[in-house]
Amino acid sequence: MSEHVVQTPPRGTVSTLRMLLIWLAANLVVTTLLTGTLFQPGVSYATALTSIVLGTVLGALVLVGVGVIGARTGLPTMALTRAAFGHRGSLLPVTFNVVVLMGWSWVQAMLAGLAVDALVSAATGFSSPMLFAVLCQLVVVALAILGHEGIARIEPWLALVMLAVMGGIFVTAFRAHGPAELASIPVDPAVELTPALAFDLVFATAISWTVLSADITRNASTPRAAALGSGIGYTLSTVIAMSLGLTAFAHVLLGDAAATPFDPATLVAAFGWPLAVVMFLSVMATNTMVVYGMATSVTHASLSRPLPFVPVALVLGAVSVIGAMWFDLLTRFTDFLALIGAFFVPVFAVILVDYVLQGRRTTLDVLVARGPRAWFRGGVHGRAVAVWVVGAATSWLLTDVWPSPVGVTVPVFLLSALLYALLAWPRHRPEARPEAGASIEGRRGV
């Protein structure tokens, strides 16, 4: 019988207010703002606002749930997957996490490039969005390697600056067109956006941020600070940023019914250089943490010892710079969000249900190779992987084969959670849990 001592997670130091400011800064980004431009004229202004609020609040429940586990255990998000998927099985979500973060880095670099290009072309006549996107991403990679800690410290203060500028844009938009005028924009059925799909788009945005949830909240002083700080900060920032995108684009639509959504140049042309500066700074701050998060995920993916950070960051940084030239991805942003949902909705459903079934017992010992909490037969929990496959396949079917009229994200989350609970419950019954000294192989089965 092998003896195992459960490790006590280190106590974090980040207060509720500080956590709130971190999350506020993290999601006041150009991608969230521009997502708000995708709703009208597909749905009415009032329906879009309702979808933004409901989708954000309900999506935040998943984000906060994963974040609280991170605060209680001291573990980052991808390390939490080891408890449910096993050490080797966790390589599946870790791999997809790198893919998703790489996609986010490309999208944000392109949007920063477009914002800078709009400023430069207006002042000089020179225009090269691809060149500016590459230059922006080169700066991001350098910051991720050399200065990510400084960015993390100043990001909350950048959020306050961005909030002030956003407030000015709201005032400008409402002075030109009152809420009644914005709501008068006729719905265009050709856009093929229903209220349910609008809600699903917002909910999927929360899932896309959950991949970083525990990475941030594990440093909270208490689980309560993690829950309140992340929940309030994420909800406020998302509602503000998306509502601003919605309002600003509605303002543009009233003057140009053919305006292009999800295009920084469209909004910069209407609201000037302050908005371009906000877009650029938000991308520099957030994308630095995204690239750093990618490198961190890869360096800690090894079961033996961590890989060296700088070489990993340089390789991933080079890929992110090359990918920043793939501007066609911007035309497929909603498909990208659907891809994130397919990858991670089942993962987070499994993590949350597994944590509940374990009686909230996930601890730092999941980091230990062949530890009793995370070493399944062969290092892979077959039931968790099977649920992931079913959830991802269902997401694809409801998106591309039989399009769901009520969206994909929520149905797949509920299906994955229920399926994992049914499959894993026999292995998690209280009477089936061995004591801490039980052997590795006898602790948890396939």
Secondary structure as UniProt FT lines:
FT   HELIX           16..27
FT   HELIX           30..35
FT   HELIX           36..38
FT   TURN            40..42
FT   HELIX           45..73
FT   HELIX           77..85
FT   TURN            87..90
FT   HELIX           91..124
FT   HELIX           129..146
FT   HELIX           148..176
FT   HELIX           179..183
FT   HELIX           189..191
FT   HELIX           195..210
FT   TURN            211..212
FT   HELIX           213..217
FT   TURN            218..219
FT   HELIX           223..253
FT   TURN            254..255
FT   TURN            257..258
FT   HELIX           264..271
FT   HELIX           273..299
FT   HELIX           309..323
FT   TURN            324..325
FT   HELIX           327..332
FT   HELIX           333..357
FT   TURN            358..359
FT   HELIX           364..367
FT   TURN            369..370
FT   TURN            372..374
FT   HELIX           377..379
FT   HELIX           382..396
FT   HELIX           397..401
FT   TURN            405..406
FT   HELIX           409..428
FT   HELIX           430..432
FT   TURN            436..437
FT   HELIX           440..443
//
